[in-house]
């Protein structure tokens, strides 16, 4: 039985192919200048699930996709899965608040739960006992290095460290050079002690509208913050300039 909350997108963000995120890619195509090559950032690419969705649904437009995956073994699988695609730049590092090296924790190789925080998941029988040192850079540094002056869509799935990625893009946000952002919010935010309120006011301060993505693709705008929005089940949100 499908719950009312699931239909609202709450807890419906686990599977990129059924989460409603395809509607975001349609929105990107409709809103962007048709004469300009679209630029998409896939932060937390894992094995290429979102890359496949984006590549398929941006068909008919010129676009480039920059994918970021810090875990070495997962990155190697990403490279295998992405070899059929053109105009894709694969990066074996993560994005964060500042450049450097950090420890990445995970339960199994290739895990979609890999996080820069050692999550406590004993209650579901998962243990983040594996780790490796990974490289981190910032969106601002990456854009400066690669001469990127606009991002049409910034997709972030950084397992609780989405705010760090955003804070590493202050220069791009200050220039209104990021048109649209999607991010995941859920149980990992318990471990990193970050709240939906943090995201709401971050985007409010940048004069961006925030909406919940529902499985049908309907975007439910959230015009004011409410404590009931603190739902720690995997949910996807979109932020855009009105």
Protein Blocks (a to p, Z undefined) as FASTA:
>chain_A
ZZfklmnopoplmbmklnopmmmmmmmmmmpcfkbccddddehjlnommmmmmmmmmgoi
acddddddfblklmmmmmmmmmmpghiacddbdddfbgcddddddfbehiakbcfbdcdf
klnopacfbccddddddfklmmmmnopabdfbdcddeehplmmmmmmmmmmmmnopafbd
cddddfklmmnopafklmmmmmmmnopacddddfkopacddfbdcfklmccbdcdddddd
ZZ
